[in-house]
């Protein structure tokens, strides 16, 4: 069997460790971590998807861009994504509410970043379709836009540090700054338990101070009907190869048995449940 994993930056080599799983190879296709990845998973194009937790919750509850509950379950909770809102210092923006009338990149269309960006704008009392000049750009084009002055600010959901932001803060220096999102957390938490308090430490991008933000966990999703032994094997491999994964993406250091089971209201797949019990995850 081949497990095609979406939304990742490297190849996850999976070796069977559960009964009758056979040998599983994995290839990757890069997508956003939002509704697109979940939809491709449900449609059968892929067997495993990395997903932001808010999107996963929407999928199982049939909310947001999903018209009905989707047959997906979780293998494990993995690292957290940090919501990173960056603005040009000459834009005059000091809060999300201050983005009214500004040129703001809300992320690639149908991406997890776009979902969070639109929710944050609404939480700040803005209409994403009318009150900002939305630039639906990927991160590379967004960073270029901030550098050349065609973009006033942007939203990004990802691990710490993110390469594109490191480049921006290194080259632009005091021309950019992070926005404190703590005031919007209460309204965001009302929308979904996926939204939690976090901090972008000053060491992440060598900023003068730490910046309060909102974090969203990532989860590994599979279809409910995935063979239990395959699900078990993949889950075991995530933890067995955690150090190797972290070499390709430092955010993988956040994968922990202490939080692996915290996927509710997204059900844990029965194969993953077995793997986590074997690994001692409570």
C-alpha positions in Angstrom: 0.0 0.0 0.0 1.1 3.5 -0.7 0.2 6.3 1.8 0.2 9.7 0.1 0.7 12.4 2.7 -0.5 15.9 2.0 0.7 19.2 3.4 4.2 18.2 4.4 7.7 19.3 3.3 9.5 16.0 3.3 9.1 12.3 2.7 7.8 10.2 5.6 9.2 6.7 5.3 6.9 4.3 7.0 7.9 0.8 8.0 5.2 -1.7 9.2 5.3 -2.5 12.9 1.7 -3.7 13.4 0.4 -7.1 12.6 -0.3 -7.8 9.0 0.3 -4.3 7.9 2.8 -5.3 5.2 5.3 -2.7 3.9 4.0 0.8 3.5 5.8 3.4 1.4 5.0 7.1 1.5 5.2 9.9 -1.0 4.2 13.5 -0.4 2.2 16.1 -2.2 2.3 19.7 -0.8 -1.1 21.3 -0.3 -2.4 23.7 2.2 -3.3 22.4 5.7 -6.9 23.5 5.3 -10.1 22.3 3.7 -8.3 21.3 0.4 -6.2 18.6 2.1 -9.2 17.2 4.0 -11.4 17.2 0.9 -8.7 15.3 -1.1 -8.4 12.8 1.7 -12.2 12.1 1.8 -12.3 11.9 -1.9 -9.8 9.1 -2.0 -7.0 10.9 -3.7 -4.8 10.5 -0.6 -4.7 8.1 2.4 -3.2 10.5 5.0 -3.4 14.2 5.5 -1.8 16.7 7.8 -4.6 19.1 8.9 -5.0 22.1 11.1 -7.2 21.2 14.1 -9.9 23.8 13.3 -10.3 22.4 9.8 -10.4 18.8 11.2 -13.1 19.8 13.7 -15.1 21.5 10.9 -14.8 18.3 8.9 -16.2 15.9 11.5 -18.9 18.4 12.5 -19.9 19.3 9.0 -19.3 23.0 9.5 -17.4 25.8 7.7 -16.7 24.7 4.1 -18.1 21.2 4.8 -21.8 20.7 4.1 -22.0 17.5 6.1 -19.9 15.5 8.6 -17.0 13.8 6.9 -15.8 10.2 7.6 -12.4 11.2 8.9 -10.6 10.2 12.1 -7.2 11.2 13.7 -4.1 9.2 14.0 -2.5 11.6 16.5 -2.1 15.2 17.4 1.3 16.5 16.3 3.0 19.9 16.5 1.3 23.2 16.9 0.9 25.9 14.3 1.5 29.4 15.4 -0.6 32.2 14.0 1.9 34.8 12.9 0.6 38.2 11.9 3.2 40.5 10.4 2.8 44.2 9.3 5.0 46.8 7.9 5.8 49.4 10.6 5.0 52.2 8.1 1.5 50.8 7.6 0.3 52.3 10.9 -1.3 48.9 11.8 -1.0 47.9 15.4 -3.9 45.4 15.7 -6.1 43.3 13.4 -8.9 45.9 13.6 -6.4 48.4 12.3 -6.2 46.5 9.0 -9.3 48.2 7.7 -8.6 49.5 4.1 -5.2 48.0 4.0 -3.6 45.5 1.6 -3.5 42.3 3.5 -2.4 38.9 2.4 -4.8 36.3 3.9 -2.9 33.3 2.5 -3.4 31.0 -0.4 -7.1 30.3 -1.4 -8.7 27.5 0.6 -5.6 27.2 2.9 -5.7 26.8 6.6 -4.1 30.2 6.9 -7.0 31.8 5.0 -9.5 30.1 7.3 -7.8 31.6 10.4 -7.2 34.9 8.8 -10.9 35.4 7.9 -12.0 34.3 11.4 -9.5 36.7 13.0 -10.7 39.6 10.8 -14.3 38.9 11.7 -13.4 38.6 15.4 -11.9 42.1 15.1 -15.1 43.4 13.7 -14.1 43.5 10.0 -15.7 41.9 6.9 -12.9 40.1 5.1 -14.6 40.6 1.7 -15.2 44.4 2.1 -13.1 45.9 4.8 -9.6 44.9 3.7 -7.9 44.7 0.3 -7.4 41.0 0.5 -4.3 39.6 -1.4 -4.8 35.8 -1.5 -1.1 35.0 -1.9 1.2 32.1 -0.9 3.9 32.9 1.6 6.7 33.5 -1.0 4.7 36.1 -2.9 3.5 37.6 0.4 7.0 38.1 1.7 8.0 39.7 -1.7 5.0 42.0 -1.5 5.9 43.2 2.0 9.5 43.8 0.9 8.5 45.9 -2.1 5.7 47.7 -0.3 2.7 46.2 -2.3 1.5 44.4 0.8 0.9 46.1 4.2 0.6 43.0 6.3 -0.2 39.3 6.3 -1.4 36.3 8.2 0.6 33.0 8.4 -0.1 29.8 10.2 3.0 27.6 10.6 5.7 26.3 12.8 8.5 28.4 14.5 10.5 29.6 13.0 9.2 29.7 9.4 11.9 30.2 6.8 10.1 32.9 4.8 9.5 35.0 8.0 13.1 34.5 9.1 14.2 35.9 5.7 11.8 38.8 6.1 12.9 39.8 9.6 16.5 39.3 8.7 16.4 41.5 5.6 13.7 44.1 6.6 14.7 44.5 10.2 12.8 47.2 12.0 10.6 47.7 8.9 8.3 44.9 10.1 6.7 43.8 13.3 4.5 41.1 14.8 1.0 41.8 16.0 -0.3 40.8 19.5 -3.3 38.5 19.0 -4.2 38.0 22.7 -7.2 40.4 22.6 -8.9 38.2 20.0 -8.4 34.8 21.7 -11.7 34.9 23.7 -13.8 35.3 20.6 -11.7 32.8 18.6 -12.1 30.2 21.4 -15.8 30.6 21.2 -15.7 29.5 17.6 -13.6 26.4 18.2 -11.5 24.6 21.0 -8.8 24.5 18.4 -7.8 28.1 19.2 -5.4 28.3 22.1 -3.1 30.8 23.7 0.6 30.8 22.7 3.7 32.9 22.5 6.1 33.7 19.7 9.3 33.9 21.6 11.7 36.8 20.9 14.3 34.2 19.7 12.1 33.0 16.9 12.8 36.0 14.7 15.1 38.0 17.0 12.4 40.5 17.9 12.7 42.9 20.8 10.0 41.2 22.9 7.9 38.0 23.0 4.6 38.3 21.1 1.3 36.7 22.4 -0.5 34.8 19.7 -3.0 32.0 19.0 -1.8 28.5 18.3 -3.7 25.7 16.4 -2.6 22.1 16.8 -2.0 19.9 13.7 -3.4 16.5 13.5 -2.8 13.5 11.2 -6.1 12.6 9.5 -7.2 9.4 7.8 -10.5 8.1 6.5 -12.5 6.2 9.0 -12.3 3.0 6.9 -8.5 2.9 6.7 -7.2 -0.6 7.7 -6.5 -0.6 11.4 -3.1 -2.3 11.0 -2.0 0.4 8.5 -3.2 3.2 10.8 -1.3 1.5 13.6 1.9 1.3 11.6 1.8 4.9 10.5 1.1 6.1 14.0 4.0 4.1 15.5 6.4 5.4 12.8 5.6 9.1 13.5 6.9 8.6 17.0 9.7 6.1 16.1 11.0 8.5 13.5 10.3 11.8 15.3 14.0 12.8 15.5 14.5 12.2 11.8 11.3 14.2 11.0 12.6 17.1 13.1 15.8 17.3 11.1 13.6 18.2 8.1 11.2 20.4 10.0 12.1 21.7 13.5 8.4 21.9 14.3 8.3 18.1 14.6 10.1 18.5 17.9 6.6 19.4 19.2 5.3 15.8 18.6 4.7 14.3 22.0 3.0 11.2 23.5 1.7 13.5 26.3 -0.6 15.3 23.8 -1.0 12.6 21.2 -4.5 11.6 22.3 -5.9 15.2 22.5 -7.8 15.1 19.3 -11.4 15.5 20.6 -13.9 16.1 19.1 -12.1 14.4 16.2 -12.3 10.7 17.0 -9.1 8.7 17.3 -8.8 5.9 14.7 -9.0 2.4 16.3 -5.6 1.5 14.8 -4.0 4.7 16.2 -5.6 3.9 19.6 -3.8 0.6 19.6 -0.5 2.1 18.6 -0.7 4.8 21.3 -1.6 2.3 24.0 1.5 0.2 23.0 3.6 3.4 23.2 2.3 4.2 26.6 0.3 7.4 25.7 -2.3 8.0 28.3 
